[in-house]
Amino acid sequence: MIVRAVESADLAGIRAITHATGQSDRDSGADAAYVALLRSTGTALAAVDGDRVLGWAATLPTSSGTLLTDLFVDPAMHARGVATALLGRLWPPAAPRRYTFSSKHPAALPLYARAGLVPSWPLLYVSGPTSRLPRGALRVEWVSAAKAAAAEAALTGGEPRPGVFAYWGEAFVVRNRSRVIAVGAAQPGLPTVLAHLSCPDPGSAAGALFAAVAALRADQVACCLPGPHPALQRLLAAGFRVDDFDVLMRTLDVEPPLGAVYSPGLG
C-alpha cells in the first residue's frame, strides 16, 4: 500500500468506496466536481495497492482551521491500517487547528481521538417546513461566488474561498441595514439545502438563519447546525426534525462558531 495524491484515474475507485460506505451522491466522493474542488483547494490523498483504491481522504483550509473533509476506506479493508495511514499523512503529529465532523461509525471517533482530537458538540442534520418560521427585518442579497467569498473573509479573518462558493451554486449575504452580518450559500434540490451560513456574532445567528431560509423561497429546507445553535429551539417548534448527527472532533485550539450552518465536508 502507498499513500499519494489523488489522480484522475482514482475517481472510479473513490466513487465505488463512496457508495459502498453509504454516502450520498451530493458533496461526496461520488461527485467528480467535489473531488476536483478538494484537489484544487485542499489536499486529497488516496491509499492504493497497484491500481486499486483502498481508501481516500482530504483536508481543506477554513477560517476555523484545517478541516478533514472526508476519510473513507473500502469496507473490505477496514481494520488494516488504511485510515491511520491516510490520517497520518494529512495531519502530522501535534499539527495545530485540526477538526472534523465525525460520523457515528464505531471506528471513527476513536481514530480521531488517537490523533489528538476531542469530541465536542453534535452537528445536527435538520430539515422541515419553512411556513412557520419568522422572516424578520434582515435583508438577503444574492451575490457572486467571488463577492460572497470576499465578504466571508472580511467577517471571519480567513482566506477567501471563491471555489467553494462556486461549487455550492447560489451565494448570498445577509445585511442588517447596510452592514453584512452573515454570508451563506444554498444548493437547489428536494429539499433545498442551506449549505453554509457564516455568522460570527451569536446574537445575530438566529435572525440571519431565518432570513436566509425565507430568501430560499422553498417549502422544505435542510441544513446542518451545531446542537447549541440559537435557532434550534425555534426550528423544532416550527416542525423541523433531527434526521441525523455527526460529532465535532477538534483540537483544543479550534472553536468553530456556534451560530453557523455547516457543510460537513466543506465547512
Residue, then its C-alpha position, 0 to 999 in steps of 0.5 A: m500500500i502507498v499513500r499519494a495524491v489523488e489522480s484522475a484515474d482514482l475517481a472510479g475507485i473513490r466513487a465505488i468506496t463512496h457508495a459502498t460506505g453509504q454516502s450520498d451522491r451530493d458533496s461526496g466522493a461520488d461527485a467528480a466536481y467535489v473531488a476536483l474542488l478538494r484537489s484544487t483547494g485542499t489536499a486529497l490523498a488516496a491509499v492504493d495497492g497497484d491500481r486499486v483504491l483502498g481508501w481516500a481522504a482530504t483536508l481543506p483550509t477554513s477560517s476555523g482551521t484545517l478541516l478533514t473533509d472526508l476519510f473513507v476506506d473500502p469496507a473490505m479493508h477496514a481494520r488494516g491500517v488504511a485510515t491511520a495511514l491516510l490520517g497520518r499523512l494529512w495531519p502530522p503529529a501535534a499539527p495545530r487547528r485540526y477538526t472534523f465532523s465525525s460520523k457515528h461509525p464505531a471506528a471513527l471517533p476513536l481514530y480521531a481521538r488517537a490523533g489528538l482530537v476531542p469530541s465536542w458538540p453534535l452537528l445536527y442534520v435538520s430539515g422541515p417546513t419553512s411556513r412557520l418560521p419568522r422572516g424578520a427585518l434582515r435583508v438577503e442579497w444574492v451575490s457572486a461566488a467571488k463577492a460572497a467569498a470576499a465578504e466571508a473573509a472580511l467577517t471571519g479573518g480567513e482566506p477567501r474561498p471563491g471555489v467553494f462558493a462556486y461549487w455550492g451554486e447560489a451565494f448570498v449575504v445577509r445585511n442588517r441595514s447596510r452592514v453584512i452580518a452573515v454570508g451563506a450559500a444554498q444548493p437547489g434540490l428536494p429539499t433545498v439545502l442551506a449549505h453554509l451560513s457564516c455568522p460570527d456574532p451569536g446574537s445575530a445567528a438566529g435572525a440571519l438563519f431565518a432570513a436566509v431560509a425565507a430568501l430560499r423561497a422553498d417549502q422544505v429546507a435542510c441544513c446542518l447546525p451545531g446542537p447549541h445553535p440559537a435557532l434550534q429551539r425555534l426550528l423544532a417548534a416550527g416542525f423541523r426534525v433531527d434526521d441525523f448527527d455527526v460529532l465535532m472532533r477538534t483540537l483544543d485550539v479550534e472553536p468553530p462558531l456556534g451560530a453557523v450552518y455547516s457543510p460537513g465536508l466543506g465547512 
